[in-house]
Amino acid sequence: MPRIDVETGGLRAAGGRVESVAAELRGFAGQIRAALSGLGDAAPPQSAAASGEFSHALQAGALAIAEGVGSLGANAVSAADTYEQVDQQVMPR
C-alpha cells in the first residue's frame, strides 16, 4: 500500500480554528436569545407565542450548527493524532 502523506500540523491547526468558530457560534446563540428575549412581551398577544417559538428556533438552529462545526474540528484534530500515531507505530520510514 502506498504511503499517505498528511501534514498533521496543518490538519490540527485547521481543526483548532474550526473549534474556535464553533465556540463563536455558541456565543451567537446566546446573543440571539438575549436580543429576542423581550420580543414576545412586546408583541401583540396573538403573536407572542409565535415570537417566542421563532426565537427558540433561531437559538436551537445556531446551537445545532455550532455542535456540527465543533464536531468537525474535533474530528480533524483526532485525525491528525491518529495519522501521527500510525506513522510512529506502524508505518516504516
C-alpha positions in Angstrom: 0.0 0.0 0.0 1.4 3.4 -0.9 2.2 5.8 1.9 -0.4 8.5 2.6 1.2 11.8 3.5 -0.8 14.1 5.7 0.5 17.4 7.0 -0.7 16.8 10.6 0.3 20.2 11.9 -1.9 21.9 9.4 -4.8 19.5 9.9 -4.5 20.0 13.7 -4.4 23.8 13.3 -7.4 23.8 11.0 -9.3 21.7 13.5 -8.5 24.1 16.2 -9.6 27.1 14.2 -12.9 25.3 13.4 -13.4 24.5 17.1 -13.0 28.3 17.7 -15.6 29.1 15.2 -18.0 26.6 16.9 -17.4 28.5 20.2 -18.2 31.8 18.5 -21.4 30.2 17.1 -22.4 29.1 20.6 -21.9 32.7 21.8 -24.0 33.8 18.8 -26.8 31.6 20.0 -26.7 33.3 23.4 -26.8 36.7 21.7 -29.9 35.6 19.7 -31.6 34.7 22.9 -30.7 38.0 24.6 -31.7 40.0 21.6 -35.0 38.3 21.1 -35.9 37.7 24.8 -38.3 40.6 25.0 -39.8 40.0 21.7 -42.8 38.1 23.0 -43.5 40.7 25.6 -43.5 43.4 23.0 -45.6 41.5 20.5 -49.4 41.6 20.4 -51.0 38.7 22.4 -51.9 37.0 19.2 -48.3 36.6 18.1 -46.4 36.5 21.4 -46.3 32.7 21.3 -45.1 32.6 17.7 -42.4 35.2 18.5 -41.1 33.1 21.4 -41.1 29.9 19.2 -39.3 31.9 16.5 -36.6 33.0 19.0 -36.2 29.5 20.3 -35.9 28.0 16.8 -33.2 30.5 15.9 -31.2 29.7 19.0 -31.6 26.0 18.6 -30.5 26.2 15.0 -27.4 28.2 15.9 -26.6 25.7 18.6 -27.1 22.8 16.2 -24.8 24.3 13.7 -22.2 25.0 16.4 -22.3 21.4 17.5 -21.8 20.2 14.0 -18.9 22.6 13.3 -17.4 21.7 16.7 -17.5 18.0 15.9 -15.8 18.7 12.5 -13.0 20.5 14.3 -12.6 17.8 16.9 -12.6 15.1 14.2 -9.8 17.0 12.3 -7.7 17.1 15.4 -8.4 13.4 16.2 -7.4 12.5 12.6 -4.1 14.4 12.9 -3.4 12.5 16.2 -4.3 9.2 14.5 -2.1 9.8 11.5 0.8 10.6 13.7 0.2 7.5 15.9 0.0 5.2 12.9 3.1 6.8 11.3 5.1 6.3 14.6 3.9 2.8 15.4 3.1 1.1 12.1 4.5 2.7 9.0 8.2 2.1 8.4 10.1 5.1 7.2 
